[in-house]
Amino acid sequence: MNPLVLIDEIDKLGAGYRGDPAAALLELLDPSQNDSFRDHFLDVPVDMSKVLFMCTANDLGTIPRPLLDRMEVVRLSEYDVPEKLQIAEQYLIPKALKESGIIQTKVEEAEEPNQNDHEMRDTKDNSESEFASVQHKIPESLAIERSAVDKLVRWYCREAGVRNLNKYIEKISRKLRRGGRTH
């Protein structure tokens, strides 16, 4: 067995009163030591020589240099503007509008299940996303215009991913729900 250990956001590791996680990882990644690694919590020896470690990071500058030297760094490209716009339109906006209560998923209940109900469920299960069945009957005054999303992406959410874009869209949808009032 060759296990995989995924460590998300390794650049946010910090030493505390319980020890230094970077030092423990350094020991784990050392081929001369990792076949006799000792788990101090369980107090048992563990062979870590066949384990593959994958780590994610946003900023390599905060990872201790000795630890970074033992890693193979693979840089992934960021989303470009058209990709972010597609993600926003297909996933983030419908999700935010649904969570804020502006749009609702149409749920139809029948007294007796029939063949059509079964077909509807199958179609819903096979959809690419959970928002494929969302009814987009939004009043004009509550719609988020494409030009607004474009400006968000280009001028306010310039990070590699879509985390900040999602936060802005959620904030806008909450304001739309309140009628545009700030308080």
Protein Blocks (a to p, Z undefined) as FASTA:
>chain_A
ZZddddehkllgccdfkbcfklmmmmmmmmklmmmcccfklopacdfklpccddddfblk
lpcfklmmmpccdddddddfklmmmmmmmmmmmmmmmmnomaccdddddfbdcfklmmmm
mmmmmpmbfklmpccbdcfklpccfklmmmmmmmmmmcfblmlmmmmmmmmmmmmmnoop
aZZ
